[in-house]
Amino acid sequence: MRNIVLLTIEMCKQLDFGFFFCYNICKSIGRFFMETTYLKRKIDDFLVKWKGDENRKPLIVKGCRQIGKTESIRHFAKIAGYESFIEINFVKDEKYKKITVDGYTASAIVKNISLLDPSKKFIDGKTLIFFDEITEFPDIATSLKFFKEDGRFDVICSGSMLGVNYKKIESNSVGYKTDYEMYSMDFEEFLWAKGYNDNTVKDMLSHMKTFTPFNDLEMSVYHGIFLDYVVLGGMPAVVKDYIEKGTFEGSLDTQHQLIADYKEDIRKYAQGVDQTRILNVFNSIASQLAKENKKFQISKIDKDARFRDYRGCAEWLVDAGIVNVCYCLSDVELPLSGNCDTDKFKLYFCDTGLLVSLLDEESQEDLRANKNLGVYKGALYENIVGEALVKAGYKLYYYKKENATLEEDFFIRSADNLIPVEVKAKGGRSKSLRTLISSEKYPDIAYGFKLSANNIGYSEQIYTFPYFCAFLLKRFMKTFVPINE
């Protein structure tokens, strides 16, 4: 876009146009590109494969607000060759909530949509129907069975806060839809936004697979981009502004607005007294992550707060896609899901940029100006890695031995092994990680991973990778063969 603006300025000079005329043209060009520039997302490939499946079912795209669901679906509709794209938004236009008045068959719904807006054209085999914000009208899910059986039209549904209403949607459409979980942009998508292509990621993964350290230039560049990603997070509106302006200008305001929107969603969708309690939990997450003991404690919300009164509040935030939960393992052994204490957990923000926006002003300044990730006693490090693991498809688990110093930040697994993942600010001895690997008490553990600001390395069954490689761990694990010592 910069080259287009420079060319426009030169043309204005040649034609002897005035400054303000030239300025307004450039401003319009900038606005146009802001509105039309599309940030490549991982859902793009999924949607193409979905359309290529002859037996495709109606699709439901889940995920929290402002992560780019609607924009990605609209982009897909443009490039996929549909002759007609029908978008129905149940928030912006409530009249469409009446389209099921004659039943849930495809024919009845198409007839009533056409009645409300005759300009909408339904072409057999060449039409995509997009039901957006279905949280406001979950009954539409009942129609998915009939659209699948009818077979004339492709259907995609989406909406924020779907998790909190999903039981009703699931019961109304079980067996007749496909689900896709979407998140804010991960580091790979951020690299795409910065102009890097798939070869960059392949090269990063190759370094990991061959245990080849990055050279000084690679470490400097990737680390710098990653720090920008941490400060900004992966919300497309924030990233798009950053890409356009080349600075953090306005990012904090956008993040604060997103936080306000999440709180408004809690007020809108949470029921009764739970509304206040869920807000209390949400407002307490950042301050609790700032403590040495990051286990979420109800007593820290209010000295009179009782766990039984707050049961389900954290789960509500998880279902809404606002936070990630990390459960404490009862014992360090497989299986993970059947060996955790659901009453003991940590809560991390689904997007680290939102956590950054909630830091105190001094920490904000230190992070943005000095790129000091050490603020908040390692909370940012843990949130970064936890977010990357969730976006890669992992669930989060940690371990803290009662009345002892043995603790580990995260665990993943292979077919045969339980793998501790330690998050370190710099280097250090990794005492707990070494204990878990060497002790006969933990036979499921043979090696571990350490993520830090340091380069790729290996020592005594501990594999070290830079933070910016965290998003690649699952791909790395597909072909990983431990070094035999």
N, C-alpha and C positions, 0 to 999 in steps of 0.2 A: 504494500500500500504506500510505503514511503516514496518509492520511485514514481508512482502515479501522482502523488501530491507534488513532487519536485517538477515533474513534467508539466503539470497544470500551472504551477507558478511561472515556469519559463514561457508557456504559451500566453499567459496573461501579460507578461512583459512584452512579448513580441507584438501583441495586439493593443498594447498601451492601455490595458484596463486599470482602473484604480485599485488601491490597496484593499478597500473594504469589499469590493466586488470579488477580488481574488480570494480574500479571507473567507467569505461566505461560501464560495464554491468548494474550497478545501474542507471547510467544516461539514458541508453536505456529503462530500466524498467519505470523510471519516465516519459520519453517522451511518451511511449506507453500508460500509464495510463492517461496522460494529453489529449491524442488524443481520447481515447476510453471512458473515464468517462463521463457518461451522467447525467446531472442535471435534476431531475424530475420537470416537469412543469404542470400547470393546463390544458394546451391544450391536454395533454396525454389522460385524461379521455374523453374529448370532442371528440377526434378523434376515440376512441374506440366505443363510442355511435353512432357517425356518420356512421361508417362502419356497425354497427349492425342494422341500419335502412334500410329496404328493398327498401324504396322509396327515398334513399339518392340522392341528387343532387350534381353536381360538387361543390367543396368547394373552396372559396377564403379566404386565411389567410392574414389579413391586419396587419400593424404595422410598426413602424420606423425601421431603419437599426440596425443590430447587437443585436437584442433582442432574437434571438434563433429560428426564424421561420424555417429556412432550416434544422437546426439540429434536431428540434422536428419532422418535417415531415419525415426525413430520419430514425429517431429512430422508428417512428410508422410503417414505411414500413418494418422494420426488424422484428418487433414483431407481426405484424398483419397477418402473414401467406400468404402473396402474393408470388407467384412463380416468378413473374417478376416485377421489379421496373425500370421504364423508367424515367430518370431525364433529362429535357431539360432546360438549362440555357441560356436565350437570351442575357446575357451580355458576358459570357465566350465564347459562340459559336454562332456568328451572322448568320451562315449559316442556322440555324433552323428558321429564320424569313421567309424563302421561303416555309415553309411546307404548307402554305395556297394557294399556286399558283394555285392549281386545285380546290379550293373551301374550304368550312369550314366543310364539312361532316367528321364524324369520320373516315370513310373508306379512304377518300382522304388524310387526315392528317397522318394516320397510314402508308399508302403506301409511302408517301414522307419521313417520319422519317426512315422507313426501307430502303429506297433508299439511304439516306445519311449515315446510319449506320446499315448494315444488321445484326450486332451482337445483336441488340435490339430485343427481342422476345415479341410478343403480344399474350398472352394466354387468351382466352375468360373467363371472370369471375374470373381471378386470376392475373390480372395485375393492378398496380397503375401507372398512368402517372402523373408526377410532372412537371408542367410548372413553373419554377422559374424566378424571375426578369421580371415579365410580364409588369412592367412599361415601359420597353424597347420595348415591342411589345403588346400593349393593344388590337390590333385587334384579338388576339387569343381568347379573351373573346367571340367573335361571335360564336366560335366553341362549347361553352359549351352547348348551346341548342341542338346541334346535338349529342354530346356525351351523354347527358341525354336521348335523344330519342333512340339512338343506344343501350345503356344499357350494352354493353359488358365490358367496362373498367371503373374503378374508376379514377376520375381526381381531383387533388388538384392544385390550383394556388397560387402563393405567390409573394411578391416583396416589396422592400422598396419604400417609396414615393408614394404608391398607391393612397393616398387621393387626391393628386393634379391632377391625371389623372382619377379619379374614375367616373366622369360623363360619359365619353366615355365607360368605362368598364361596367357601370351599364346599359346604353342604349343598349349595344350589348348583354347583357345576362340577362336582367330583367325576373324574374320568373323561371329561369333555373339554379340558383346557390344559395348556402348558404354562408353567410358571417360569419367570426369569427375575432373578434378584439383581437389581442395579444399585450401584453405590456412587458416591462422589468420585472424582477422578483419582486414580492411583498414580504412582510415580511414572509408570510407563506411559500413561495417557498424558501426563504433564510433559514428558519428553517429546511426545508427538506434537503437543501444542507449541513447544519451543522450536520445532522444525526438525527434530531428529527422527530418523526412520527406523524400521525394524532391524536393520543391520546393526545399529547401535546396541539394541537390547540383546541381539544374538551374540555380539562380541562380549558384552558384560557376562552373559551366561557361560560363554566359552571360558572366560577367565576363572569363573567359579568351578566349572567342571574339571579344569586342568590344574587348579590351585596355583594359577599364575598371577602374581601380584600385578596390580595396575601400575603403569608408570606414573611419574610425578605429575605430568600434565593431565592425564586421565583422572587421577585422584582429585586434583585441584578443580577441574571443570565439573565433574560429577558431584563432588561434595558441595560446590557452590550452588549448583542448580537445585540440589536436594534441600539445602537450607532455605532457599527461596520457596520451595514447595511446602516445607514445614510451616513457614510463617503464613503463607497464603492459604494452605489447605487445597482441597480439590473441588470446591464448589465452582461450577462453570462460570457463573457471573463474575466471581472474584478473579479467576484465572484469565478470563477474556479481557477484563480491564487491564490486568498486569501485562498481558501480551501486547495489547494495543498501546499502552502508555510507556511500558518499559520500566515502571517504578511501582512502589507499593501504594501510591497515592489513591486514596479512596477505599482501599481494601478493608481497612478496619471498620469503616462506616457500613460497608456492605455486610460484613460478618456480624456486626451488632444488630443489623436489621434481620438477618437470618435467625439469630438467637431470639429476638423479639417475636418472630413469626412462629418459632417452635413453641414458645410459651403460649402464644395465642391458640395454637393447635391443641395444647393441653387443656386450656380453658374451654375450647369448643367441643372436644371429643371425649374428655374424661368425665365420668359421671359422679355427681354428688360430692361427698366429702373427700373422695379420692383425688379430686381435682387439686385441692390445696396440698395434699400430701405428696402427690406426684411432682408438683411444682417445687415443694420443699426439697425433695430428693434431687431434682434437676439442678436447683440452685446451689446444692451442697457439693456437687461432684468435683468442681475445680479446687475448692479449698481442701477437700479430703485427699485429693491426689498430691497436694503440696506437702503432706505429712510423711514422715519416715515410714509409718505403717499405713500403707495405702488401701488396706481392706476397708470396704465401705461400712461405716458404723452409724446405725440409726441414732444412737445416743449423741452423736456429734451434730445432728440436726437440731435437737432440743433435748435438754437434760431429762425432760419428762416423757420423751417419745419412747414408745414401746414397739418392739419388732413386730408383734402380731398385728398392730394397728397399721403398719406400713407394708405388710405382706402383699406382694403383687405389684407394688408401685414401680420397683426397678424393672420388673418383667414388662410392665406396660410401656416404659420408655424403650426397652429393647424391641418389643413388638412394633413400636412406632418407627423403628429405624434410627432413633436419635442417639442411642448409646450402644456400646458393645459391653457385654458382661463377660467376666473372666472368673470361673468358678475355682474354688480351692479343692485340690485333690485330698481325699482322706488318707490315701496311701500312694506312694510313688510306684505304681504298677499298672499294667494294662488290665482291663480296658479303660480308656479315659472317661467315656461318657457314663459308665456304670460305677465309677469310682470317685465321684466328686460330691462334695457337701454343698447343696444348693442354698444353704443358709449362710454360707461364707463366700463372699465374692468381692471383686473390684469392679468399678465402673469406669470405662474409658469413653471419651467422645468418639462418635463415628467418624469425625473429621478433625484432625489435629489442629487445623486452622481455627476452628471454633473454640477449642481450648485456649489457643494463643490469644484470641480476642477477649478472653475473660481474665487474663492475667492482670495483676496490678500494674499501674502505670510505670513503675520503676523497672519491673521485669519486662514489660512491653518494650521499653526504650532499649534495655540491655540486649534483648533478643533481636530487634529490628536493626539496631545500629551496629552491634558487635557480634551478632550471630551466636550468642551464648546460649546453647541449648541446655546448659546446666541449671538454669533457673527452675524453681519448684522441685528441687531435690530429685531430679531424674524423672519427674512425671512426664515431661515431653518425650523423653527417650522411650519410655514404656508405651505411651499412647501411640507414638509413631509406629513401633513394631507391632503392637496389637492391631492397629488399623490395617497395616499391610498384610498381616496373617489372615484377618477376616476377609479382606478383599480377595485374597488368594484362595479362599474356600475353607480355611481352618476355623475350628471353634477354639475358644481360649480357655486355658487351664493354667493354674499356678500352684505352688506348694509352699507352705510355711509350717515348719514343725513347731508345735507348741513348746514353750519354755526352752527354745534352742535357737541358735543363729542360722540353722540350715533353712534356706529358702531359695526358690527358683522362680524366675519371672514368667516363663511360658513353657509349654510342652507341646510337641507334635509327635507323630508316630509314623513309622514305616510298617511294612507287613509284619516284621518280627521284633522291632525295637521301639522303646519309648525314648524320645530324644529331648533332653532339656535344652531350652534356648535362653541364654543369658544376655541381658542388655547392659552394656557397660558404657560409661561416659568416655573413658579413654582406654586404658589397659587394665592393669591390676591382676591379682593372682587368681581370681575366680575360685575362691575356696569352696563354696557350696557346689559348684559345677564339678570340680575335681573329686569331691567327696562322693557325689552321686555316681560318677563314672567308676571310681576305684573300689567302692565298698561292695562287699558281697551281699549286703542287705537289699540291693537294688538290681536283681539279675536281669531285668528288662532293659537296663541302660548299659550300652557299650561305648557310646561316644556322645558328644554334645556340640552345639553350635554357640558361638559367641558373636554378637553383633555390636560393633563399636565404631568409633571414628577412624580406627586403624585399617591398614591394608589387609589383603587376603593372607592368611597364614595357617600353619598347622603345628601343633605340639601336644604330645601326650593325649591323643584321641579328642582333642578340642580343635574344631575348625572355626577359624575367625574370618568374618566377612564385614565389609563396610556397611553402615546403615542403609545406604542407597541400594544395596542388593537384596534387602528384605523381601521385596515384592516378587523376587525370583525363586524363593526357597522351594515352593511346591514343584516348579519345573525342574529345579536342580535335583530334587529328591527322586524324580522319575528314573534317572539313570545313575544315581549316586551309588558307588561301591566304596565302603569304608576302607581306609588304608590299614593293612595288617601290620602290626608292629611286632 
